[in-house]
Amino acid sequence: MPPYDRLPSAGVEERTEAIALAAAPSTNGRPPMVTDDPGTRTAAAGGGPSRRTWTTLALLAVLLVVAGAGAGFGIGTLLPTQYAARADVLYLLTREQPTGFLREDRNLSTQLVLLTSRTVLGPVSAGSGVPVEDLAESLQATVLEESEVISIEFRDADPDRATRILDAIVTRYLAVSNNDERSDVRGYLETELATVLDRIEAARTDTALGAELSPLVDREQQLRSQLDELNISDLAGPGARVLVPPYADVDPVSPRPLVTAATGALTALLVAALGLLLVVRRQFRPSGGSGHHHDTAPDSRRA
């Protein structure tokens, strides 16, 4: 009889130890086995990318940048050679004075539009055999800061042809710009001024039109100012004249292999940085179901 009395007690103790061992991993929140080897540590075990991973990523980034620079340099050497012909035109202003905001001046902006218009490029295209679209694409005109000088540049594979075409463009532009039909402009301004003066007289005699008097007076002053400017312009002579005749640069302006190589290296560096960012985000992403499993395990065991 005594042996049978001790058996139930021993069985209860064994079951109690088994339940305690089963519940132990979930009470401290850590997996049963954790490795401290930096070469095999993962984000699921609480660590980031290993030193070996960082070294591999750095080498791949360097190789990618070198490949991008090499590809950019190769593309730069394959591009067609372009030479630039340049000329400077002085456009005299009568009312506006050269200031830091000269680029926004309406008269000079109009001249830039005129330079690239079909009115100027059409006859040049007919004489050179180059389409107007190609002429406009190869032509650049800018206003030098704080000056009345328009810098003109034309690019072509042949420096001599670039100089000839630019000379034809400048000649045509001067002919159009300086023949602005001032007589027609003067006739329009004088007719408009006479109409405004009649309306001012009517507004002064009719009280119902009194609200229109102030705007009409402003319009009168504006028209008189434009007529005065036109008179001064006639006395000053042509508004546009050649300051520096067309000439061609000795060295080509494109291609520039070093510039294309730098562009390729920068592009590759951006791609490498983006790839590195994606890898790091994936390495540090928490495990999807490990925490939930450890939290619910004790409940299932207790059930």
ZIQUI-V868372 format. One record per pair of residues at least 4 apart in sequence whose ideal C-beta (glycine too) atoms are under 8 Angstrom apart, sorted by the first residue. I is the first residue (numbers start at 0). GAP is how many residues later the second one is. D is the distance in Angstrom with one decimal. If there is no record, write none. Layout:
I/GAP/D  I/GAP/D
This chain:
0/4/6.5  1/4/6.9  2/4/6.9  4/4/7.9  5/4/6.2  6/4/6.5  7/4/6.5  8/4/6.7  9/4/6.5  10/4/6.5  11/4/6.3  12/4/6.5  13/4/6.5  14/4/6.5  15/4/6.4  16/4/6.3  17/4/6.4  18/4/6.3  18/282/7.3  19/4/6.5  21/279/5.9  22/4/6.2  22/275/5.8  22/278/6.5  23/4/7.5  24/5/7.3  24/6/7.1  24/7/5.5  24/269/7.3  24/272/8.0  25/268/5.0  25/269/7.6  25/271/5.1  25/272/5.1  28/265/6.6  29/4/6.6  30/14/7.5  30/259/7.8  33/11/5.8  33/12/7.7  34/5/5.9  34/6/6.9  34/10/7.0  35/5/7.5  36/4/6.5  37/9/7.7  37/12/5.2  37/13/5.9  38/11/5.3  38/12/7.5  38/13/5.5  39/10/7.4  40/4/5.8  40/6/3.8  40/7/7.9  40/9/5.8  41/5/6.5  41/241/7.7  42/4/6.7  42/5/6.6  42/239/7.9  42/240/5.0  42/241/5.5  42/242/6.2  42/243/7.3  42/244/7.5  43/243/4.6  43/246/6.8  47/232/7.5  47/235/5.6  47/236/5.7  48/4/4.1  48/5/5.8  48/8/7.7  48/230/7.1  48/231/6.5  48/234/4.7  49/4/7.2  50/4/6.4  51/4/6.5  52/4/6.3  52/226/7.8  52/230/7.5  53/4/6.3  54/4/6.5  55/4/6.4  56/4/6.3  56/219/5.7  56/222/6.4  57/4/6.5  58/4/6.3  59/4/6.2  59/212/7.1  59/215/8.0  60/4/6.4  60/208/7.5  60/211/3.8  60/212/7.8  60/214/8.0  60/215/6.7  61/4/6.3  62/4/6.2  63/4/6.3  63/204/4.7  63/205/7.8  63/207/6.6  63/208/4.8  64/4/6.4  64/200/5.2  64/203/4.7  64/204/5.2  64/207/6.6  65/4/6.3  65/199/7.8  66/4/6.2  66/201/6.5  67/4/6.3  67/196/4.1  67/197/5.1  67/198/7.8  67/199/5.7  67/200/2.7  67/201/7.5  67/203/7.9  68/4/6.3  68/192/4.7  68/193/7.3  68/195/5.3  68/196/3.8  68/199/7.2  69/4/6.3  69/191/7.5  69/194/7.5  70/4/6.4  70/193/5.1  71/4/6.3  71/185/7.9  71/188/4.2  71/189/4.3  71/190/7.1  71/191/5.4  71/192/2.4  71/193/6.7  71/195/7.8  72/4/6.6  72/184/4.9  72/185/7.6  72/187/6.4  72/188/3.9  72/191/7.2  73/4/6.6  74/4/6.8  74/185/5.5  74/189/7.4  75/179/4.6  75/180/6.3  75/181/3.5  75/182/7.6  75/183/7.0  75/184/3.3  75/185/6.5  76/178/7.0  76/180/5.3  77/177/7.9  78/175/6.6  78/176/3.7  78/181/7.7  79/77/5.9  79/175/7.6  80/76/6.2  80/171/4.8  80/173/7.3  80/174/7.1  81/73/4.8  81/74/7.0  81/75/6.3  81/170/5.9  81/171/5.6  81/172/4.4  81/173/7.7  82/72/6.8  82/73/6.3  82/74/7.1  82/75/7.1  82/76/3.9  82/79/5.6  82/165/5.8  82/166/6.2  82/169/5.4  82/170/6.7  83/69/5.4  83/70/7.2  83/71/5.2  83/78/6.9  83/164/7.1  83/165/5.1  83/169/4.6  84/68/7.1  84/69/4.9  84/70/7.7  84/71/7.3  84/74/6.8  84/77/3.9  84/78/4.5  84/80/7.4  84/81/4.3  84/161/5.5  84/162/6.7  84/163/4.6  84/164/7.6  85/65/7.0  85/66/6.9  85/67/5.2  85/80/7.6  85/158/7.4  85/160/7.0  85/161/6.3  85/162/7.8  85/163/7.0  86/64/7.9  86/65/4.8  86/79/5.8  86/80/7.7  86/83/5.4  86/155/7.0  86/157/5.9  86/158/6.4  86/159/4.2  86/160/7.4  87/61/5.4  87/62/7.1  87/63/5.6  87/64/7.2  87/154/7.7  87/155/4.3  87/156/3.8  88/60/7.2  88/61/4.6  88/63/6.4  88/81/6.6  88/84/7.3  88/85/7.6  88/151/5.6  88/152/7.1  88/153/6.1  88/154/6.1  89/58/6.0  89/59/5.7  89/60/7.8  89/150/7.2  89/151/5.4  89/152/7.7  89/153/4.3  90/16/7.3  90/17/6.3  90/20/5.5  90/57/5.5  90/58/7.8  90/59/5.8  90/86/7.7  90/148/5.7  90/149/4.8  91/56/6.1  91/144/6.3  91/147/5.4  91/148/7.8  91/149/7.8  92/4/7.1  92/5/7.5  92/12/7.2  92/14/6.1  92/15/7.7  92/55/5.8  92/146/8.0  93/135/5.4  93/138/4.9  93/139/5.0  93/142/6.2  93/145/7.9  94/130/7.8  94/134/5.1  94/137/7.9  95/6/7.6  95/9/5.4  95/11/6.7  97/4/5.4  97/48/5.6  97/49/5.8  97/50/5.8  98/47/6.9  99/45/7.4  99/46/5.9  100/4/7.4  101/6/6.6  101/41/6.2  101/43/7.2  101/44/6.2  101/45/6.9  101/46/7.4  102/5/7.3  102/6/8.0  102/40/5.2  102/42/7.1  103/5/7.2  104/4/6.5  104/38/7.9  105/4/6.3  106/4/6.8  107/4/6.7  107/35/5.1  107/40/7.5  107/42/7.1  108/4/6.7  109/4/6.2  110/4/6.5  110/39/6.2  110/66/6.5  110/129/7.0  111/4/7.2  111/29/5.1  111/30/7.6  111/31/7.0  111/38/7.0  112/4/6.2  113/5/6.9  113/6/6.3  113/59/6.7  113/62/6.5  113/63/6.2  114/5/6.0  114/24/7.2  114/26/4.6  114/35/7.4  114/37/6.8  114/54/7.3  114/58/5.5  115/4/7.4  115/5/6.9  115/20/5.2  115/23/6.0  115/25/6.7  116/4/6.8  117/4/4.6  117/14/5.9  118/57/5.7  119/4/6.9  119/49/6.3  119/52/4.9  119/53/5.0  119/56/5.9  120/4/5.8  120/11/4.9  120/14/4.8  120/15/6.1  120/18/7.6  120/48/7.0  120/51/7.9  121/4/6.7  121/10/6.2  122/4/6.4  122/49/5.7  123/4/5.9  123/6/7.8  123/11/6.4  123/41/6.6  123/44/4.7  123/45/5.4  123/48/5.8  124/4/7.6  124/5/5.8  124/6/6.2  124/7/4.7  124/10/5.8  126/41/6.2  127/7/7.8  127/33/8.0  127/36/7.6  127/37/5.5  127/40/6.8  129/4/5.2  129/5/5.4  129/35/6.9  130/4/7.0  131/4/6.2  132/4/6.4  133/4/6.3  134/4/5.9  134/19/8.0  134/30/7.2  134/34/7.5  137/16/5.6  137/17/4.7  137/18/6.4  138/13/7.3  138/14/7.3  138/15/5.3  138/30/6.8  139/12/7.4  139/13/4.6  139/14/7.8  140/9/5.9  140/10/7.1  140/11/5.0  140/12/7.6  141/8/7.3  141/9/5.3  142/4/7.3  142/6/7.3  142/7/5.8  142/8/7.6  143/5/4.6  143/6/7.7  143/7/5.7  148/94/6.1  151/14/6.7  151/17/7.2  151/18/6.6  152/13/7.9  153/8/5.4  153/11/5.8  153/12/4.1  153/15/6.8  154/7/6.5  154/98/6.6  154/99/7.8  155/5/5.3  155/6/3.7  155/9/6.7  156/4/7.9  157/4/6.4  158/4/6.5  158/89/3.8  158/90/7.4  159/4/6.6  159/88/7.0  160/4/6.2  161/4/6.2  161/86/5.7  162/4/6.3  162/83/5.2  162/84/6.6  162/85/4.8  163/4/6.6  164/4/6.4  165/4/6.3  165/80/4.4  166/4/6.3  166/78/7.6  166/79/4.5  167/4/6.3  168/4/6.2  169/4/6.4  169/72/6.4  169/76/6.3  170/4/6.6  171/4/6.4  172/4/5.7  172/67/7.1  173/4/5.8  173/64/7.6  173/66/5.5  173/67/7.3  173/68/7.1  174/4/6.2  176/61/7.9  176/62/6.6  176/63/4.5  177/60/4.2  177/61/6.4  177/62/5.9  179/5/7.0  180/4/6.4  181/4/6.0  181/48/6.2  181/51/7.5  181/52/6.4  182/4/6.4  183/4/6.5  184/4/6.4  184/45/6.4  185/4/6.2  185/41/7.1  185/44/5.9  186/4/6.3  187/4/6.2  188/4/6.2  188/34/5.7  188/37/5.6  188/38/5.2  188/41/7.1  189/4/6.5  189/37/7.2  190/4/6.6  191/4/6.4  191/31/5.7  192/4/6.3  192/27/6.8  192/30/4.4  192/31/6.9  192/34/7.2  193/4/6.6  194/4/6.6  195/4/6.3  195/20/5.7  195/23/5.2  195/24/5.1  195/27/6.5  196/4/6.5  196/23/6.7  197/4/6.5  198/4/6.2  198/10/8.0  198/13/7.1  198/17/5.4  199/4/6.5  199/13/6.7  199/16/4.8  199/17/6.5  199/20/6.6  200/4/6.7  201/4/5.7  201/7/6.1  202/6/4.1  202/7/6.3  202/9/5.1  202/10/4.3  202/13/6.2  203/9/6.7  205/4/7.7  208/4/7.2  211/4/5.7  212/4/6.4  213/4/6.7  214/4/6.3  215/4/6.4  216/4/6.7  217/4/6.5  218/4/6.4  219/4/6.4  220/4/6.3  221/4/6.6  222/4/6.5  223/4/6.4  224/4/6.4  225/4/6.4  226/4/6.5  227/4/6.4  228/4/6.2  229/4/6.6  230/4/6.7  231/4/6.2  232/6/6.5  248/4/6.7  254/5/6.6  255/4/6.6  256/4/6.0  257/4/6.4  258/4/6.4  259/4/6.4  260/4/6.3  261/4/6.3  262/4/6.4  263/4/6.3  264/4/6.2  265/4/6.6  266/4/6.6  267/4/6.2  268/4/6.3  269/4/6.5  270/4/6.4  271/4/6.2  272/4/6.4  273/4/6.7  274/4/6.5  275/4/6.3  276/4/6.3  277/4/6.4  278/4/6.3  279/4/6.3  280/4/6.4  285/5/7.9  286/4/7.3  288/4/5.7  289/4/6.6  290/4/6.4  291/4/6.3  292/4/6.3  294/4/8.0  295/4/6.2  296/4/6.3  297/4/6.0  298/4/6.4
